[in-house]
């Protein structure tokens, strides 16, 4: 049951039977982590490399900030999940982005090291989407003061896009632009598209067992409740056929990344799955009701990074939303060799598009500063 819940708690990254790095003594990985730590050191005199706690919404949140030049714009990243912190995977993809931005990540309430700090009943009772949104806003306000910035770039992935989009709508004055990766627009439509893809691929590959399992929950989502068990079946096969990581039937590179992370201790690695289980049941119903198609106007520049093969949060609803929305600037960018894990799957193109399209928005705005 623990492993089932852990996979489900990665609502936008679930692979049935898959959990993050095993909760165990990882001292045998210490030498490898030391190499990663040394490579990851920010040695530039004007650089930023900090890990600290910040009090947000009554809870101590762990924050990680890294960049080669303190003068660069700050990019605030909202991780997915829920309760799937990106901090223990930063060593895999983030260093090139740090050449152009000071990147600030944080473990959300109930996630990772923030879960370790406080997983009381009071925190559990506070796990609502709007509370996460207010946390992101409060964090943005404190971060811009800490680093002497007027505004930040806001970027979010997967579950984090629910938080990021709403934070941008609620406090556009804090942000130069919003970048959604694996954006969530309409959860029920995402579930339908994901299921249809998994079933179609199972038939193409002659996988009778998968077809039987998928047809057992059809029509999906249909009019029946979207239960945890139905989600596991639907997502399992879509992701097996590359809907999480394109052209891969598994994503161990991501789930086992914490084993080599220099930013997490063993108790923090254990806390990833513990935070998943702590969070899932409290946010599932609210998450399943999310439908942001009614957002027809966006107050700041908005960019969507869309994986061509994403059947975890399928890109078609995002493309349709972007065509219809009115915004001061909007751009959709397709990643042809990616599914849901764009920064990991196409890190070079991720950096290139951030520099090409996002960096000028922050620099131009700074140039206008009186």
C-alpha positions as CSV (number, residue, x, y, z in Angstrom):
1,X,0.0,0.0,0.0
2,X,2.8,2.4,0.8
3,X,4.3,2.0,-2.7
4,X,0.9,2.4,-4.3
5,X,0.2,5.6,-2.4
6,X,3.7,6.9,-3.2
7,X,3.1,6.4,-6.9
8,X,-0.4,8.0,-6.7
9,X,0.8,10.9,-4.8
10,X,2.9,11.9,-7.8
11,X,-0.4,12.9,-9.3
12,X,1.2,14.2,-12.4
13,X,4.2,11.8,-12.3
14,X,2.7,8.5,-11.2
15,X,4.1,5.1,-12.3
16,X,2.3,2.3,-10.6
17,X,4.6,0.5,-8.2
18,X,7.2,3.2,-8.5
19,X,8.4,5.3,-5.6
20,X,11.3,7.6,-5.2
21,X,14.7,6.4,-4.1
22,X,14.4,3.7,-1.5
23,X,14.3,4.8,2.2
24,X,17.6,3.2,3.4
25,X,21.1,3.9,4.4
26,X,22.8,5.4,1.4
27,X,26.3,5.7,2.7
28,X,27.6,3.6,-0.2
29,X,26.7,6.5,-2.5
30,X,28.7,9.0,-0.4
31,X,31.7,9.1,-2.8
32,X,29.5,9.7,-5.8
33,X,27.6,12.4,-4.0
34,X,30.9,14.1,-3.1
35,X,31.8,14.2,-6.8
36,X,28.4,15.8,-7.7
37,X,28.8,18.2,-4.8
38,X,32.2,19.3,-6.0
39,X,31.0,19.8,-9.6
40,X,27.9,21.7,-8.4
41,X,29.9,24.2,-6.3
42,X,29.3,27.8,-7.3
43,X,32.8,29.3,-7.3
44,X,32.2,32.5,-9.1
45,X,32.8,35.5,-6.8
46,X,29.4,37.0,-7.5
47,X,27.5,33.8,-7.5
48,X,24.8,32.5,-5.2
49,X,24.6,29.1,-3.5
50,X,22.4,29.0,-0.5
51,X,20.1,26.6,1.3
52,X,18.0,28.0,4.1
53,X,14.6,28.0,5.9
54,X,12.1,30.6,5.2
55,X,8.9,31.1,7.3
56,X,6.0,31.1,4.9
57,X,2.3,30.8,5.9
58,X,3.3,29.8,9.4
59,X,5.5,26.9,8.2
60,X,9.3,26.8,7.8
61,X,9.9,26.0,4.1
62,X,13.3,24.9,2.8
63,X,14.7,27.0,0.0
64,X,17.5,26.4,-2.4
65,X,19.0,29.2,-4.4
66,X,21.8,28.9,-7.0
67,X,23.3,31.1,-9.7
68,X,26.6,32.2,-11.2
69,X,25.9,35.9,-11.0
70,X,23.8,37.7,-8.4
71,X,23.0,40.4,-10.9
72,X,21.0,37.9,-13.1
73,X,17.2,37.8,-13.0
74,X,15.7,35.5,-10.4
75,X,13.7,32.5,-11.6
76,X,11.3,31.0,-9.0
77,X,10.5,27.4,-9.7
78,X,7.4,25.7,-8.4
79,X,7.8,21.9,-8.3
80,X,5.4,19.2,-9.2
81,X,3.9,16.3,-7.4
82,X,2.1,17.2,-5.2
83,X,4.9,16.7,-2.7
84,X,7.5,15.8,-5.2
85,X,10.4,18.3,-4.5
86,X,12.7,19.0,-7.4
87,X,15.6,19.9,-5.2
88,X,17.1,16.4,-5.0
89,X,17.2,16.2,-8.9
90,X,18.7,19.7,-9.6
91,X,22.1,18.1,-10.1
92,X,20.7,16.5,-13.3
93,X,19.7,19.5,-15.3
94,X,19.9,22.9,-13.6
95,X,23.5,24.0,-13.8
96,X,23.3,25.5,-17.4
97,X,20.2,27.6,-16.4
98,X,22.2,29.0,-13.5
99,X,24.5,30.8,-16.1
100,X,21.6,33.1,-16.9
101,X,19.3,33.1,-13.9
102,X,19.5,32.8,-10.1
103,X,17.2,29.8,-9.7
104,X,15.2,29.5,-6.5
105,X,13.5,26.2,-5.6
106,X,11.6,25.4,-2.5
107,X,10.1,22.3,-0.9
108,X,6.4,23.0,-0.6
109,X,4.5,22.4,2.6
110,X,4.2,18.6,3.2
111,X,7.1,17.9,0.8
112,X,10.7,16.8,1.2
113,X,12.7,18.8,3.8
114,X,9.7,21.0,4.6
115,X,7.8,17.9,5.5
116,X,10.6,16.9,7.8
117,X,10.4,20.3,9.5
118,X,6.6,20.1,10.2
119,X,4.1,17.4,9.2
120,X,1.7,18.1,12.1
121,X,-2.0,17.7,11.8
122,X,-2.3,21.4,11.5
123,X,-0.1,21.4,8.3
124,X,-2.1,18.5,7.0
125,X,-5.4,20.4,7.5
126,X,-3.9,23.4,5.6
127,X,-3.2,21.4,2.4
128,X,-5.4,23.2,-0.1
129,X,-4.5,24.6,-3.5
130,X,-5.2,28.2,-2.4
131,X,-2.8,27.8,0.5
132,X,-0.1,26.6,-1.8
133,X,-0.8,29.6,-4.0
134,X,-0.5,32.0,-1.1
135,X,2.8,30.3,0.0
136,X,4.2,30.9,-3.5
137,X,3.2,34.5,-3.4
138,X,4.7,35.1,0.1
139,X,7.9,33.3,-1.0
140,X,8.1,35.5,-4.1
141,X,7.8,38.6,-2.0
142,X,10.5,37.5,0.4
143,X,12.8,36.3,-2.4
144,X,12.7,39.5,-4.3
145,X,13.7,41.5,-1.2
146,X,16.5,39.1,-0.3
147,X,18.1,39.4,-3.7
148,X,17.2,43.0,-4.4
149,X,14.8,42.4,-7.4
150,X,11.7,44.3,-8.4
151,X,10.1,41.2,-10.0
152,X,10.8,37.5,-10.6
153,X,10.3,35.1,-13.5
154,X,7.8,32.4,-12.3
155,X,8.2,28.9,-13.7
156,X,6.2,25.8,-12.7
157,X,6.1,22.2,-13.6
158,X,3.2,19.7,-13.5
159,X,1.2,20.0,-10.3
160,X,3.2,23.2,-9.7
161,X,1.4,24.8,-12.7
162,X,-1.8,24.9,-10.7
163,X,0.0,26.9,-8.1
164,X,2.0,29.0,-10.5
165,X,-0.8,30.0,-12.8
166,X,-3.0,31.1,-9.9
167,X,-0.2,33.0,-8.2
168,X,0.5,34.9,-11.5
169,X,-3.2,35.7,-11.8
170,X,-3.5,36.8,-8.1
171,X,-0.3,38.9,-8.0
172,X,0.9,39.8,-11.5
173,X,2.9,42.7,-10.0
174,X,5.4,40.2,-8.7
175,X,6.3,38.6,-12.0
176,X,7.9,39.5,-15.3
177,X,6.5,36.3,-17.0
178,X,5.0,32.9,-16.3
179,X,6.4,29.7,-17.8
180,X,4.3,26.6,-17.6
181,X,5.9,23.2,-18.2
182,X,3.5,20.3,-18.4
183,X,0.7,22.8,-17.7
184,X,-2.5,21.6,-16.2
185,X,-5.6,23.1,-17.7
186,X,-8.4,20.6,-17.5
187,X,-7.8,17.5,-15.3
188,X,-10.7,15.4,-16.4
189,X,-9.7,16.0,-20.1
190,X,-6.1,15.1,-19.3
191,X,-7.3,11.9,-17.7
192,X,-9.3,11.0,-20.8
193,X,-6.5,11.7,-23.2
194,X,-4.0,9.8,-21.2
195,X,-6.3,6.8,-20.9
196,X,-7.1,6.8,-24.6
197,X,-3.4,7.0,-25.5
198,X,-2.5,4.1,-23.2
199,X,-5.3,1.9,-24.6
200,X,-4.4,2.8,-28.2
201,X,-0.8,2.0,-27.7
202,X,-1.6,-1.3,-25.9
203,X,-3.6,-2.4,-28.9
204,X,-0.9,-1.4,-31.3
205,X,1.6,-3.4,-29.4
206,X,-0.7,-6.4,-29.0
207,X,-0.5,-6.1,-25.2
208,X,-3.6,-8.1,-24.3
209,X,-3.0,-7.9,-20.5
210,X,-2.8,-4.1,-20.7
211,X,-5.9,-3.9,-22.9
212,X,-7.9,-6.1,-20.5
213,X,-6.8,-4.0,-17.5
214,X,-7.6,-0.7,-19.2
215,X,-11.0,-1.9,-20.5
216,X,-11.9,-2.9,-17.0
217,X,-12.1,0.8,-16.0
218,X,-13.6,2.0,-19.3
219,X,-15.1,4.4,-20.0
220,X,-12.5,6.5,-18.2
221,X,-13.0,8.8,-16.5
222,X,-16.7,8.6,-17.5
223,X,-19.3,9.4,-15.0
224,X,-17.9,7.3,-12.2
225,X,-15.7,8.7,-9.5
226,X,-12.0,9.0,-10.4
227,X,-10.6,6.8,-7.6
228,X,-7.0,6.2,-6.8
229,X,-7.2,2.6,-8.2
230,X,-8.6,3.8,-11.5
231,X,-5.9,6.5,-11.8
232,X,-3.2,3.9,-11.3
233,X,-4.5,1.7,-14.1
234,X,-5.0,4.6,-16.5
235,X,-1.7,6.2,-15.9
236,X,0.3,3.1,-15.7
237,X,0.0,2.1,-19.3
238,X,0.1,5.6,-20.8
239,X,3.4,6.2,-19.0
240,X,4.7,2.7,-19.9
241,X,4.4,3.7,-23.5
242,X,6.4,6.9,-23.1
243,X,3.8,9.4,-21.8
244,X,6.0,10.4,-18.8
245,X,9.5,10.2,-20.4
246,X,9.4,10.0,-24.2
247,X,10.5,6.7,-25.7
248,X,11.0,5.1,-22.3
249,X,8.9,2.6,-20.4
250,X,10.3,3.8,-17.0
251,X,11.8,6.9,-15.5
252,X,14.3,5.6,-13.0
253,X,16.7,8.4,-13.7
254,X,14.2,10.7,-12.0
255,X,12.9,8.6,-9.2
256,X,16.4,7.5,-8.1
257,X,18.0,10.9,-8.5
258,X,17.9,11.6,-4.7
259,X,20.4,8.9,-4.2
260,X,23.1,11.1,-5.7
261,X,21.8,14.4,-4.5
262,X,24.3,16.4,-2.4
263,X,21.4,18.5,-1.1
264,X,19.5,15.8,0.8
265,X,20.4,13.6,3.8
266,X,18.9,10.1,4.2
267,X,16.0,11.4,6.3
268,X,15.2,13.9,3.6
269,X,15.2,11.1,0.9
270,X,12.8,9.1,3.1
271,X,10.6,12.1,3.5
272,X,9.9,12.3,-0.3
273,X,7.6,9.2,-0.2
274,X,6.4,10.1,3.3
275,X,5.3,13.5,2.1
276,X,3.6,12.0,-0.9
277,X,1.5,9.8,1.3
278,X,0.9,12.6,3.8
279,X,-0.4,14.9,1.0
280,X,-2.3,12.8,-1.5
281,X,-5.5,12.1,0.2
282,X,-5.8,15.7,1.3
283,X,-5.6,17.2,-2.2
284,X,-6.9,14.6,-4.6
285,X,-10.5,15.6,-4.7
286,X,-9.7,19.3,-5.2
287,X,-7.1,18.4,-7.8
288,X,-9.5,16.3,-9.8
289,X,-12.0,19.2,-10.0
290,X,-9.4,21.6,-11.6
291,X,-10.6,23.2,-14.8
292,X,-8.9,26.4,-15.9
293,X,-10.4,26.8,-19.3
294,X,-12.4,29.7,-18.1
295,X,-9.2,31.8,-17.7
296,X,-9.5,33.9,-20.8
297,X,-7.2,36.8,-19.9
298,X,-3.7,36.6,-18.5
299,X,-2.1,39.7,-17.1
300,X,1.6,39.0,-17.8
301,X,3.6,37.4,-20.6
302,X,2.9,33.6,-20.6
303,X,4.9,30.9,-22.2
304,X,4.1,27.2,-22.4
305,X,6.7,24.5,-22.8
306,X,4.9,21.5,-24.2
307,X,6.1,18.0,-24.7
308,X,5.0,16.5,-27.9
309,X,4.7,13.0,-26.3
310,X,3.3,14.1,-22.9
311,X,0.4,11.9,-21.8
312,X,0.8,12.7,-18.2
313,X,-0.5,16.2,-18.6
314,X,-1.3,16.1,-22.3
315,X,-0.4,19.2,-24.2
316,X,-3.4,19.5,-26.5
317,X,-5.6,21.3,-23.8
318,X,-2.7,23.7,-23.2
319,X,-2.2,24.5,-26.8
320,X,-6.0,25.2,-27.2
321,X,-6.0,27.4,-24.1
322,X,-3.0,29.4,-25.3
323,X,-4.6,30.1,-28.6
324,X,-7.7,31.5,-27.0
325,X,-6.2,33.5,-24.1
326,X,-5.6,37.2,-24.3
327,X,-2.2,38.2,-22.9
328,X,0.4,41.0,-23.4
329,X,2.7,38.3,-24.8
330,X,2.2,34.6,-25.4
331,X,4.2,31.8,-26.9
332,X,3.9,28.0,-27.1
333,X,7.1,26.0,-27.5
334,X,7.0,22.4,-28.6
335,X,9.6,19.9,-27.4
336,X,9.6,17.2,-30.0
337,X,11.7,14.7,-28.1
338,X,10.0,15.1,-24.7
339,X,7.0,13.9,-22.9
340,X,6.3,15.3,-19.4
341,X,9.9,15.7,-18.1
342,X,11.1,18.5,-20.5
343,X,14.0,19.9,-18.4
344,X,15.4,16.4,-18.0
345,X,14.6,15.2,-21.5
346,X,15.8,18.2,-23.5
347,X,17.9,20.3,-21.1
348,X,19.8,22.1,-23.9
349,X,16.6,23.3,-25.6
350,X,15.1,24.2,-22.3
351,X,18.0,26.6,-21.6
352,X,18.1,27.9,-25.1
353,X,14.4,28.8,-25.1
354,X,14.6,30.4,-21.7
355,X,17.5,32.6,-22.9
356,X,15.8,33.3,-26.2
357,X,12.3,34.1,-25.1
358,X,12.2,34.6,-21.3
359,X,15.4,36.4,-20.4
360,X,14.6,39.4,-22.6
361,X,11.3,39.9,-20.9
362,X,13.1,40.3,-17.5
363,X,15.9,42.4,-18.9
364,X,13.7,44.7,-20.9
365,X,11.6,45.2,-17.8
366,X,14.6,46.0,-15.7
367,X,15.8,48.5,-18.4
368,X,12.5,50.4,-17.9
369,X,13.0,50.7,-14.2
370,X,13.3,54.4,-13.3
